């Protein structure tokens, strides 16, 4: 089965909040202190997605810790982006890796760590942790 075939299709009857979530994209703004090294710690305790094998919902707390470079991620945008996973059929591993890829593409941080701490289901507790470190050769 192709998992993209199981994704819900956009609906014209969506409410404003549902449309905002469906269109959730990471938005950034200029770092107010680009010459200063500092970290930003974001916790999103209501992450949900669906298991691509069973269809059951998965719940997690997502923690993002990053050191911005030239761009900072806007908080409402990250909330909507994270909420856009709620109807996606995606594994724990793929969801956290995709969040990292999208975060790096949008913000190009000096470094970022993303942790997905998934609630136990069927007596299994999963924590997925991914990192990205900008190298001096990155432009």
C-alpha positions as CSV (number, residue, x, y, z in Angstrom):
1,X,0.0,0.0,0.0
2,X,1.3,3.5,-0.8
3,X,1.0,5.6,2.3
4,X,0.3,8.8,0.4
5,X,-2.9,7.1,-0.9
6,X,-4.1,6.9,2.7
7,X,-3.7,10.6,3.4
8,X,-6.9,12.6,3.7
9,X,-7.5,15.0,0.8
10,X,-8.1,18.7,1.4
11,X,-11.7,19.6,1.8
12,X,-13.4,22.8,0.9
13,X,-15.6,22.5,4.0
14,X,-12.7,23.0,6.5
15,X,-13.1,25.5,9.3
16,X,-10.6,28.3,9.7
17,X,-8.5,26.5,12.3
18,X,-8.5,23.3,10.3
19,X,-7.3,25.2,7.2
20,X,-4.6,26.9,9.1
21,X,-3.3,23.5,10.5
22,X,-3.5,21.9,7.0
23,X,-1.5,24.7,5.5
24,X,0.9,24.7,8.5
25,X,4.4,25.8,7.3
26,X,7.4,26.8,9.3
27,X,7.8,30.6,9.1
28,X,11.0,32.4,10.3
29,X,12.0,35.9,11.0
30,X,15.5,37.5,11.4
31,X,17.5,36.5,14.5
32,X,17.5,39.6,16.7
33,X,21.0,38.7,18.0
34,X,22.8,37.1,15.1
35,X,26.3,37.6,16.7
36,X,25.3,36.0,20.0
37,X,25.2,32.2,20.5
38,X,22.1,31.2,22.4
39,X,19.6,28.4,22.5
40,X,15.9,28.2,22.1
41,X,14.0,25.3,23.8
42,X,10.5,24.5,22.5
43,X,8.2,21.8,23.9
44,X,5.1,20.7,22.1
45,X,3.2,18.2,24.3
46,X,0.3,17.5,22.0
47,X,1.9,15.9,18.9
48,X,-0.3,13.3,17.2
49,X,0.0,11.3,14.0
50,X,-1.3,7.9,12.9
51,X,0.5,4.6,12.7
52,X,1.0,3.7,9.0
53,X,0.5,0.0,9.8
54,X,-2.4,-0.1,12.2
55,X,-4.0,3.3,11.7
56,X,-4.1,3.8,15.5
57,X,-3.2,7.3,16.8
58,X,0.2,7.9,18.2
59,X,0.8,10.7,20.8
60,X,4.1,12.3,21.7
61,X,5.8,15.3,23.2
62,X,8.2,16.9,20.8
63,X,11.1,18.8,22.2
64,X,13.2,21.1,19.9
65,X,16.4,22.7,21.2
66,X,18.2,24.9,18.7
67,X,20.9,27.5,18.3
68,X,19.7,30.0,15.7
69,X,21.9,31.3,12.9
70,X,20.3,34.0,10.9
71,X,16.7,33.0,11.2
72,X,14.4,32.1,14.2
73,X,11.2,30.0,13.9
74,X,8.0,31.8,14.7
75,X,6.1,29.9,17.5
76,X,2.6,30.0,16.1
77,X,3.9,28.7,12.8
78,X,5.6,25.8,14.5
79,X,2.5,25.0,16.5
80,X,0.4,24.8,13.3
81,X,3.1,22.9,11.5
82,X,3.3,20.3,14.3
83,X,-0.5,20.0,14.4
84,X,-0.5,19.3,10.6
85,X,0.8,15.8,11.4
86,X,-2.4,14.8,13.3
87,X,-4.0,12.9,10.3
88,X,-0.8,11.7,8.7
89,X,0.0,8.1,8.5
90,X,3.7,8.2,9.4
91,X,6.0,6.2,11.6
92,X,7.6,7.6,14.8
93,X,11.0,7.5,13.1
94,X,10.0,9.2,9.9
95,X,7.9,11.9,11.6
96,X,10.8,13.1,13.7
97,X,13.3,12.9,10.8
98,X,10.9,14.9,8.6
99,X,10.4,17.5,11.3
100,X,14.2,17.9,11.4
101,X,14.5,18.1,7.6
102,X,11.8,20.8,7.5
103,X,13.2,22.7,10.4
104,X,16.7,22.8,8.9
105,X,15.4,23.8,5.5
106,X,13.4,26.7,7.0
107,X,15.7,28.0,9.7
108,X,19.2,26.8,8.9
109,X,20.2,26.7,12.6
110,X,23.8,26.4,13.8
111,X,22.6,23.2,15.6
112,X,19.3,21.6,16.4
113,X,18.2,18.5,18.4
114,X,14.6,17.2,18.0
115,X,13.3,14.5,20.4
116,X,10.0,12.7,19.9
117,X,8.9,11.1,23.2
118,X,6.0,8.9,22.2
119,X,3.4,7.7,24.7
120,X,3.5,4.0,25.3
121,X,1.2,1.9,23.2
122,X,1.0,-1.9,23.5
123,X,3.6,-1.8,26.3
124,X,6.2,-0.1,24.0
125,X,7.6,3.3,24.8
126,X,9.6,4.9,22.0
127,X,11.9,8.0,22.0
128,X,13.4,9.2,18.7
129,X,16.2,11.7,18.8
130,X,17.8,13.4,15.8
131,X,20.4,16.1,15.5
132,X,21.8,18.5,12.9
133,X,25.0,20.5,13.2
134,X,25.9,23.2,10.7
135,X,29.4,22.8,9.5
136,X,31.8,25.7,8.6
137,X,31.4,24.6,4.9
138,X,27.6,25.3,5.0
139,X,26.8,28.5,3.3
